[in-house]
Amino acid sequence: MKRWIAIAAVALLAVGCATVDGMMGWTTLIDGDKGLENFNRLGDANWRAEGGAVVADKAKESSSLLVTKNSYKDFQIHAEFWADTTTNSGIFIRITNPQKVGADSSYEVNIYDLRAGPEYGTGGIVNFAKVPVPNPYKAAGKWNTYDITAKGSTITVVLNGVKTVEMTDAKWLQGPFALQFGNHGKEPGGAIKWRKVQVKPL
């Protein structure tokens, strides 16, 4: 009898967790190596499911992206990623043109420890929100988390539980977001791996 009570309690707890997650409004776009179908591809990077993550490490073009099929206005993004030493990556948010994504038409939350302009390296928002120099925020060689909140004109970036930047700007207020694989100089950057990407409209 006690055994059945314990099993029922575990089952109820599992159902409760799933219900709470649903009620909180999170949508999971990448879960381990699943989710490539939730994005449109831009560029020629070799995005693939591998080793429990979505991975890219080769491209001829300078920047290749996975672009969400939906547009978002106010939202939170939770992303878990692994970066190589020379990784040039990031998350572009509120993209105005999903066919031509860049820092001149969206906000680029950067993942690039070796960026030539270190003030917009990992943890910064390119052209908008600087990190300290030398940059204390590093992503290379480990799993990291990004928690990005965009609400109205305020955008906040949290890397591994530490707020790196917060800014106010109303140039772009809505659009899809994208995951990047880019070049390091003239060569492809190091591998980028995504094992969890979730979004919640606010």
Stockholm file with secondary structure:
# STOCKHOLM 1.0

chainA/1-202         MKRWIAIAAVALLAVGCATVDGMMGWTTLIDGDKGLENFNRLGDANWRAEGGAVVADKAKESSSLLVTKNSYKDFQIHAEFWADTTTNSGIFIRITNPQKVGADSSYEVNIYDLRAGPEYGTGGIVNFAKVPVPNPYKAAGKWNTYDITAKGSTITVVLNGVKTVEMTDAKWLQGPFALQFGNHGKEPGGAIKWRKVQVKPL
#=GR chainA/1-202 SS CHHHHHHHHHHHHHHHHHHHHHHHTCEEEEETTBCGGGEEEESCCCCEEETTEEEECCCSSSEEEEEESSCBSSEEEEEEEEECTTCEEEEEESCSCTTSCCTTSSEEEEECTTCSSGGGSTTSBTTTBCCCSSCCCCCBTEEEEEEEEEETTEEEEEETTEEEEEEECCSCCCBCCEEEEEEETTEECCCEEEEEEEEEEC
#=GC SS_cons         CHHHHHHHHHHHHHHHHHHHHHHHTCEEEEETTBCGGGEEEESCCCCEEETTEEEECCCSSSEEEEEESSCBSSEEEEEEEEECTTCEEEEEESCSCTTSCCTTSSEEEEECTTCSSGGGSTTSBTTTBCCCSSCCCCCBTEEEEEEEEEETTEEEEEETTEEEEEEECCSCCCBCCEEEEEEETTEECCCEEEEEEEEEEC
//
